[in-house]
Amino acid sequence: MRGAEGRASRAGSEGATAMQTTEALSFYADLAEQALQDTPPSPEVAEQLLTDPDVELLPLLHAAFTVRKHYFGLGVQAHVLNNAQNGACPEDCSYCSQRKGTDVPIESYGLKSEAEVLAEADAAVANGAFRYCLVVSGRGPTESRANRLAGLVRAVKDRHPGLEVCVSCGLLDNGKADILADAGVDRLNHNLNTAKGRYASICTTHTYEDRVNTLESAKAAGMQLCSGLIVGMGEQPGELVELAFALRELGASSIPVNFLLPFEGGQLRPAGLSPQYALRILCMVRLVCPRAELRIAAGREMHLGALEPMALYAANSLFLGGYLNAKGEESKHVRRMLDDAGFHLVEASATPGTPATPATPGSSTAPASGPGSSSAGSDSERVDQSEPASCDASSGCCDGEKLAELKTVEELRPARV
């Protein structure tokens, strides 16, 4: 009798477990289905994805991957950064090593020459870049500087018609946004970085509203918006959700997710980050902004660690050849990571309007992207610095930070015991 009762009890327990499993799978399937209809989860559910231990990571990644694959297939867009102007920044962004008042020696130089920018664009294309990102340090360009930058963009577009160009140059008004749009800039990068209520704690020389206004000017000029966040600055999960919804409302077509790196001269140090939490953030942003290009940006090697390839199940974009402030992984290593995980690089089109195609393995030469590059042109050929630097200290698809001597990610990674 006891044996029969035991079997019945076990059967009842197994039935309840099966029901719970079915309900759980339905939860993840519903997340994906809603996102495929461009319907985000509620802010409450989005926060639950970050905080609820009952929300399992692998099914959540599968839900995010379902959406990623629907909109972007298995392609990965590679971005290459060019630090086109460096130093002399008047902004006090606390996460940045070249912020106002820093005692870190920063190599300052004016806008690079056309020869340098073109040589680095050539290297970017040779390494499979889909998009070339010109980053200019400072608060925001004068009209003269905006016109100079527009000239560089036209030169790149003439040399590589199928290469998309993104510019990050700080605060813009409508007039300067029009100058860049008329030159052929595809995207304007200007990161919101953190939630509105937290912004004053990381920067006092400009406001969250200043950033939103810049993005609105870029949108009005016809440029796509690239705007993202920096994770690990002490923000709460609810603030990350708030920021994701703000980016959705703005219509950001590209969202770089940066994971704070502990740079010399920056006042902040990473807090509250683990590889699994970083993956949850990427999944949440994918489900809130399903149509956006989602990029794993600064800090991916350090903070994702061995789970880095899994980030591509939510994200469809990354940087090649390093960031503005630290050397990234070698191009060949990134290509192998993509191949092993079943993804492929998407090349820039040869001509405007031509569909992009998977990149074929080629040169592994790291693209030049900083003052230490050996590209054509010399310091004497650069535009002089008589005009004050004018860009956003936190701009750049990867925070706008730059050290005089680039450090490898391995040097930045804290020792593990």
N, C-alpha and C positions, 0 to 999 in steps of 0.2 A: 504494500500500500504506500509505504513511504517512498518506494522507488518511483511509482506512478506519479505521486504528488510532486516528487522532485523533478520528473521529466516535464510535467505540466508547468511547474514554476519556471523551469529553464526556458520552455517554449514561450511562455508569456514574456519573460525578460528579453528573449531574442526578438520577439515581435515588436516590443516597445523600442528596442534598439534600432531595428530596421526602420521603424516609422520615424525615429529621430534622425536617422541617416538620410532618409528620403527628404525630410523637411529641410535638413541642412543643405543637401545638394540643390534643392529647389531655390533656396536663398541665393546661392551663387549663380544659378542659371538665370534667376530673375534680375540680378545685378547686370549680367551681360546683356540680356534681352532689352532691358530698359535703355542701356547705353547705346545699343544698336539702333534704337529709336531716337537717339540724341536726348534722352531723358536722364538726368543725373539722379543719383540717390539723394534722399533728403539730407540736409546737413547733419541730422542726428545719426543717420545710418553711416554717412561718410566718416564721422568721428568714431563710430563703433568699429569701423574697419581698422582704425589705428590703435584702438585701446582694448577691445574685447578679446580676451584670450580664447574664447570659444569660436571666434572667427579664425579658421585655420588658414595658414599661409599658402599652401599649395593649391587648394581649390580657389582661393582668392586670385592667385597668379593666373590660374587657368581662365577665370572669368575675364581678367584684364587682357589676357592673350587673345581670347575670342574676339574682343573688340579691336585690339591692335591689328590682328590678322585681317579682319574685315576691311579696315580702312587703309592699311599699309602693306598687307601681305607679309612676306618675310624679309623685306628690304630694310636696310639701315642707312640712313643719310649721314654722311661724314662731313663735319665742319672743320675748317682750319682757321685759326685766329691769326691775325696780323696786328701786333701792337704798333700801330702806325704813328703814334705820338705818345710820349711818356713823361710823367713827372709834373711838378709845379702845379699840383692840384689844390684848390682852396677849400675843398669839402672835407668834413670831419667824420666820414663814415667809419664807425668803430671797428668794422671787420677788415678794413683795408690797410695794407702795409704802406701805401703812399698817401695816407690821409694827412690832412692839415696838422701840423705840429709834430709829425713823426720824427724820430731821431735816427731812423734807418736810412743809410746812404742810398739814395735812389738816382739812377742814371737818367737825367732829364735830356730830352731831345725834341726838336720840333717835328713837324709833319715830314714823313719820309718822302724821298724823291719818287718821281714816277718810275724811274728805272728799278729802284728797290722794290716797290710795290708790285710791279709787273713780274719781276724775277720770282718773288715769293708766291704770286698767283700761279706762275708756271709750275713751281714745285708742288703747290697744293693740288693742282689738277693731275699732275703725274702720280700723286699718291692717292688718287681716287676721291678727291673732295667733291661733294655735291654743292657746297655753299662756302663762300669765302667771306670772312667776317673782318671788317676793318674797324679797329677800336682806337679811339682817340681820347686821351686823358683830359681832365679838366671839368669845369662846371657845365659848359655848353658853348658851342661855337659862335663867334661873331659872324656877321654876314660874309666878311672876307674869308674867314676860315671855312665856312660852309661851302663857298664857291671853290676854294682850293680842293676840298675833299670831293666835291662833285666832279672836278676835273680828273681826279684819280679813279673814281668810279667809272667814268666814261672810257678811260684808257683800258681798264680791266675788261669792260664789256666789249670793247672793240677787239681785244686780243682773244677773249674767251666768251663768245656770244651765249653759249649755253650754260655758263657758270652763274649761279645765283649769287648775288652780293647782298650782304647784310652789313649795316653800319651801326655802330654804337658810339655816340658822341655827346652824351649828356642831355641837358635840358634844351628843348626846342620850342620855338613858337611856330605859328602857321607859316610865316614867310620862309623861314629856314627849312622847314619840312618840305615846302614846295620846291626849294632849290635841289634838295637831295632826290626827291621823287622824280623831278624832271631829268635828272642825270641817269636815271635807271635803277636806283636803289630798290631792291625787291622787298627788303624788310628793314625795319628800324628796331633795334634792340634797346630796351630800357626796362630793366627789371624792377618790379615792385618790391622784391626782396623779402618783405615781412608784412604782417597784418597792419592795418591802418592804426589801430590803437597802440601798437608797439613801436611804430616807426620813430617817434621822437626819442626813444631810448637808444637807438643805434645811430642817429644822425640829427644834428641841430641846424645845419647850414642850408638845408632845403627840406621840404615836407613831402609827405605821401601824396598830397594833392598836386604838388609840382610834377611828380612823376606821372600821375594820371593825366594831367593836362598835356604833357609831352606825348603820351600815347594817343590821346585824342587828336592832337595836331597831325601826327603821323597818319592816323586813319583817315582824317579829312583830306590829306594829300594823296591818298590812294596807295600808301605802302601797307604791306602786311605787318602785323605786330608780333614781335618776339619779346616776350616778357615772362620772367620766372621768379624763382624764390631761392633763398639761402636757408638751408635747414641746419639746425644745431646751434642757434643763437639764444637758446633759452626759451623759445616759444612753446606755447601749449598746443596740444593736438587740435583743439577747437580753432586756434588761430591759423593753423595750416589749412584747415577746411575752409575757413573764411576767405583766405587768400586764393584758394583754388576756385571758389565761386566768383570772386572778384575778377580773376583772369578770364573765366568763362563769360562773364557779363561784358567785359571789354572786347571780347572776340579775339583773344590772342590765338594766332594760328601756330605759334611755336612757343613751347614752354620749357625752358632749361631749368632743371632742378640741380642746384649746387649744394654740396655738402661741405660745411665750413671746414677749412683747413687752418691749422695753427701757424699762421705766418708771423715771422718776426715783424714787429711794428704794429700789428693788429692788436686791438685791445681785448678781443673776444677769443675764447677757446671753445672748441666743440663740446657740446653738452647733450646728453640724452640720446645719442645715436648708437645704433647697433646695425649690423647687416640686415637682420630681419625687419627692423623698424624702417630702415631705408627702403626696403622692397615694398612694405605696406604703404608708404607715402607715395611711391610711384604708382602703385595700383589704384590708390584713392584718386590721384590726379587724373589718371587715364579714364576712370569711370565718371568723374565729374566733367572732364573735357575730352570726350571720346574722339572728336575729329582733329584734335590738335596734334601737331608733331611734338612728341615728348622726348626730351633729351636728357640723358644722364651726363651731367656736366662736371664741374670741378669737384674733386674729392671722391670720385667714384672708385678709384683704385684703393684708396685708403679705407673708406668707410664700408664699401660693399665686400671687400676682401674676396674670399673664395666664392662668394655668391654673386660676383659681378656678372657672369653670363646670364644669370636668371633675370637680371634687370631688363634684358632685352625682350622678355615676354610681356612687359608692359610698355617699355620705351622703344622708340624706333629711330633714335638718333644719338650720336655721340661726337666727341671731338677726337681728331687725329693730330698727333704731333705735339701735344702739350697744350697748356693753357697760358694765360698771360703771366702767371706767377709761379708755375711749377711745370716741370717736364712731365708729360703724360707717358703712357706706355708707347713703345715703339710701334710703328705702323704694322710691321710684319706680325708682331704678337697679337695686335688687335684683329688683323685679318684671320689669324689662326683661331682666335676665340670665336669669331663669327662663324667660320667654317665648321668648327667642332659643334657649335650649338645649332647649326642648321640655318643660319641667316646669311645674307650676302650684302655687300656694299652696293649702293645705288649711285651710278655715275651721273655727272652733269651731262645734259643733252649737248650734242655737237652743235645744234642750231636751235634758236629760240622756237619753242612750241613743240619740239620733238620729245616724245616720251622718254623718260630716263630709263637706263638699262643697267643690269647688274655689272659691277666693276669686275674686270679680269685682273688676276694677280699680276702685279708689275713691280715697278721700282719700289724698293723699301726705303728710299732716301727720305729722311725725316724732313717735312716742310719747314722752311725757315719762318719763324714767327716772333722774332723779338730783336732787341738791339744787338744781340750777339751773333746774329745770322751773318753768313758770308755772301749774301746776295749782292747783286750789282748795286753800285752807288756807294757813296761814302758820306761821312758826317758833313763834309763840306758841301755836298750836293743837296743836302736837305734844306727845306725852307727854314729861314732864320727864325729865331725865337723872340724877335722884337715884339710880336703880337703875343699877349698873355695866353697861356694854355687855357683851353676852353672845352673841357669835357667832364663827364660825370665820373667821379671817383669810383663809383660802384657800377659803372656801366660795363659794357662788355658782356658777352654771353656768359662770362665766368667771373664776374665781380669787378673787373677793372683793376685788379691788383697787379703789381709788378715789382719784383725784387731786382736790385742791381745785378745780383748773381743768381741765376735760376737754380733752384734746388730740385732734386729728383723727389718723386713721391715717396720712395723708400726712405729718404732722409727725413721726411716729415712724419712718417708713420711712427707712432709711439712704440716703445719696446714692449714686447709681450712676455709675460712671465708664466 
